[in-house]
Amino acid sequence: MRPSAVPALPELWADGRFADALAQLDDAIAATPDDGALHAWRALTLVELRRLDAAAQSAARAEALAPGDRLVRLVCGDVALHRGDVTTVDRQVRWALAHDAEDADALVLAARARAAAGDWRGARAAAQLA
């Protein structure tokens, strides 16, 4: 899920320059508004900037544009986890696992969600499957 429309994105992220990354993502989205991956990267960048409501809006747009994209769905789950929305995380994890029962990224997300909810037994079980 590396958007070629923003070639500097990996470097900006590595340098922690999330505001610059967001500006470049916004420019790329203005040029190609129907690119779900760009909206997913925007959501992740907004999480890093602690703008969780805006991140949720970008994640929802990404999912609407690319509902069958595994990485987009996991980004939506990750954003939901940062917002404390374990129900949405579970929905996204179930979707990913229905497509690949051994999806390690989905299992790790499930473990993180269970831990955030205080379900340590569930977190351990999900982590062991990953």
C-alpha positions in Angstrom: 0.0 0.0 0.0 2.7 2.4 -1.0 1.2 5.2 -3.0 3.4 6.1 -5.9 1.6 9.5 -6.0 3.7 10.6 -3.0 7.2 9.2 -3.5 8.6 11.1 -0.6 6.1 9.6 1.9 8.5 6.9 3.3 11.2 9.5 4.0 8.7 12.0 5.5 7.4 9.3 7.8 10.9 8.1 8.7 11.8 11.6 9.7 8.6 12.1 11.7 7.5 14.9 9.3 3.9 14.0 9.5 2.5 17.6 8.8 4.6 17.6 5.6 3.4 14.1 4.7 -0.2 15.2 5.3 0.2 18.2 3.0 1.6 16.0 0.2 -1.1 13.4 0.7 -3.7 16.2 0.5 -2.2 17.4 -2.8 -2.2 13.8 -4.2 -5.8 13.2 -3.1 -6.8 16.5 -4.8 -5.4 15.1 -8.0 -6.8 11.5 -7.5 -9.6 11.7 -5.0 -10.8 8.1 -5.6 -7.5 6.4 -4.5 -8.4 4.4 -1.4 -4.7 3.8 -0.5 -4.1 7.6 -0.4 -7.0 8.1 2.0 -5.7 5.2 4.1 -2.2 6.7 4.3 -3.9 10.0 5.2 -5.7 8.3 8.0 -2.5 6.8 9.4 -0.8 10.2 9.1 -3.6 11.9 11.0 -3.3 9.3 13.8 0.4 10.3 14.1 -0.7 13.9 14.4 -3.3 12.9 17.0 -6.2 14.1 14.9 -8.3 11.0 15.5 -11.7 12.3 14.3 -10.2 13.4 11.0 -8.3 10.1 10.8 -11.6 8.2 11.2 -13.2 10.2 8.4 -10.2 9.4 6.1 -10.4 5.8 7.1 -14.1 5.6 6.3 -13.4 7.2 2.9 -10.7 4.7 2.2 -12.9 1.8 3.1 -15.7 3.2 0.9 -13.3 3.5 -2.0 -11.6 0.2 -1.5 -13.8 -2.1 0.5 -12.1 -5.3 -0.6 -8.5 -4.0 0.1 -7.0 -6.0 3.0 -4.6 -3.3 4.0 -7.2 -0.5 3.9 -9.5 -2.6 6.1 -6.6 -3.1 8.6 -5.8 0.6 8.6 -9.5 1.2 9.4 -9.2 -1.2 12.3 -6.0 0.5 13.5 -7.6 3.9 13.4 -10.6 2.6 15.3 -8.3 1.1 17.9 -6.6 4.5 18.5 -10.1 5.9 19.0 -11.1 3.2 21.5 -13.7 1.7 19.1 -13.1 -2.0 19.7 -16.4 -3.0 17.9 -15.1 -1.6 14.6 -11.7 -3.2 15.2 -13.4 -6.5 15.6 -15.4 -6.0 12.4 -12.3 -5.3 10.4 -10.4 -8.2 11.9 -13.3 -10.6 11.2 -13.3 -9.4 7.6 -9.6 -10.0 7.2 -9.6 -13.4 8.9 -12.6 -14.5 6.8 -10.4 -13.9 3.7 -7.2 -15.4 5.3 -7.5 -17.2 8.7 -3.8 -16.9 9.2 -3.5 -13.2 8.5 -0.8 -12.3 11.0 -1.5 -8.5 10.8 -5.1 -9.1 11.6 -4.3 -11.4 14.5 -1.9 -8.8 15.9 -4.5 -6.1 15.6 -7.0 -8.4 17.3 -4.5 -9.0 20.2 -3.9 -5.2 20.5 -7.7 -4.6 20.6 -8.2 -7.4 23.3 -5.4 -5.9 25.4 -6.9 -2.4 25.1 -10.2 -3.8 26.3 -8.5 -5.4 29.3 -9.0 -8.9 27.9 -5.5 -10.3 28.5 -6.5 -13.9 28.0 -8.0 -13.0 24.5 -4.9 -10.9 23.7 -2.6 -13.8 24.5 -4.7 -16.2 22.5 -4.7 -13.9 19.4 -1.0 -13.2 19.8 -0.2 -16.9 19.9 -2.0 -17.5 16.7 0.0 -14.8 15.0 
